[in-house]
Amino acid sequence: MAGLLALGGCTLAPPGTIEEQAKVEKLSTMFEPPLEPDQLPRLPARADWRSVLHRAFLANGELRSAYFEWKAALARIDQAATWPNSNVALSFSYMFSPEQMKAWDRTTIGLGFDPSMNLSLPIKVQTAGLVALDAARQAGEKFRAVKFDLQRKALSMYLDLALTEEKIRIDRQNLALLKLVSESASSRAQAGGPLQDLLKAQIETQMAENELASMEAEAKSMRGQLNGMLARDARAPLGLPPSLLPPRPIGATDAQLIAAAVDQNPELAGLARQVEGRRDALELAKLAYFPDIIPSASVTGTLSQTIGAMVMLPTRLPAIRGAIDEADAMAKSTEAMLQQTRSDRAASFVANLYILRNADRQSALYRQRIVPAAEQLVNSSRSEYAAGSIGFAELIDSLRTLIATRRAVAQIRIEREKRLAEIEALAGRDIETIGRMAKSDCDGGRSSCP
């Protein structure tokens, strides 16, 4: 049994290895098969953000690379935790002698380990496997960080395009209204009214046409960039819903969101795994003080059977102390970086949360008060202009106020969604997941629930 164990080896994998491997296996069907651009899922005629994000995940080479780096780091656990860590060495010798001896008694067969590599104690191999597991977990957190960074970028590009198309819809309605006003001014000019109103109306119409053409060109540029991220031809059609989507709901309080950001931030989690790995590396460096024992055995026919052991004493004490000091310094360096990054990310998260809540407040204010008032102002101005009570300048000012308010509403709604994407990237979780976690905590009677 000992011989078979030595020949085949076993893995002293640390606890948690199977769980980490299960996480990779869940993603294997998504990233293992090589996908050509024509094999990626097709986008619907009106692509929503979910379909765009799904294709972005499958098309992105950086995310796929991070997955395989994670998988490779997991494979290193078996390399580090395999024991015996040295190959088995079989030796054979035959003695030529004039003595009358049987051939078997002239034969010596030896069994030992590769003399070029020390046979480490199992505790050393276990600790090395734990260091490799820490590195694999860090690679997993890096994958999560890349995933949410890609999600933030894809959503930001999609939302910018959605905002531009909303502005185009607003400008088209404004242009149609200006054409009606221009026709009215033309009729009044023909009836002896002021020619200046007609000229102003024509200028405003031409400026609106130019602005609309510029916005349409900008939308084409944005669409091309988003197509590039999705591994599509830059000129491929990419339709969006005909109006801005409703705001994504947030099913968690600010306190729960902040707690999730501190606990689940992928960059912080990766640094925490790095701290664990360097602490385990420090323990591995200290184990170098323990001697290694290399057993051996030999048989010479029926004459002798021997077993022995070679003890490898740690005599390079300055090198061992240097390795321990290096590992200790690196662990403290990572701990300092973790502390600073935690403060930075928490501050960034709170700043984005403030902006998001302010966007919610502004959106409600514009929707309930400002936009209805601006629409009422335009309707009243059109009636008074038709009756000759006000001039063309006052009517144009009213139209510009309405356009400005509608654009502001679109800008605020898009800004809110972009901040939400930033919050998801900082928290390392989708906002829907955080909401479900918060609801689960409340169902469990947590004191932090409202």
KALIN-V527882 format. One line per field, one symbol per residue. phi: phi as a letter, one per 30 degrees, with the letter a starting at -180 (. if undefined). burial: # if it has 9 or more other C-alpha atoms within 8 Angstrom, else .. Layout:
phi: ???
burial: ???
This chain:
phi: .ddddddcibccddejddddddddddcdddcdddcdedcddddddcddddddddddddddddddddddddddddddddddcdbddcddccbbbbccadddbdedddcbccbabeddbddddeddddddddddddddddddddeddddddddddddddddddddddddddddddddddddddddddddddddjdddddddddddddddddddddddddddddddddddddchbdecddbdcedadddeddccbdddddddddddceddddddddddddddddddddddddddcccdaabbchcdabbbaacccddcddeddddddddddddddddddddddddddddddddddddddddddddddddddbddedddddddddddddddidbdddddddddddddddddddddddddddddddddddddibdddddddddddddddiddddd
burial: ....##..#..###..#..##..#......#........#.....##...###.######..##.##.###.##.###.#########................##########...###.#.#############################.###############.###.##..##.##..##.##.......##.###.##..##.##..##.##..#########.#.#...#.##..#......##...###.###.#######################.#..###########...#......#.#.....#..##..##.##..##.##..##..##..##.##.##..##.##.###..###.##.##..##.##....#.#.##..##.###.###.#####################.#..###.##.##........
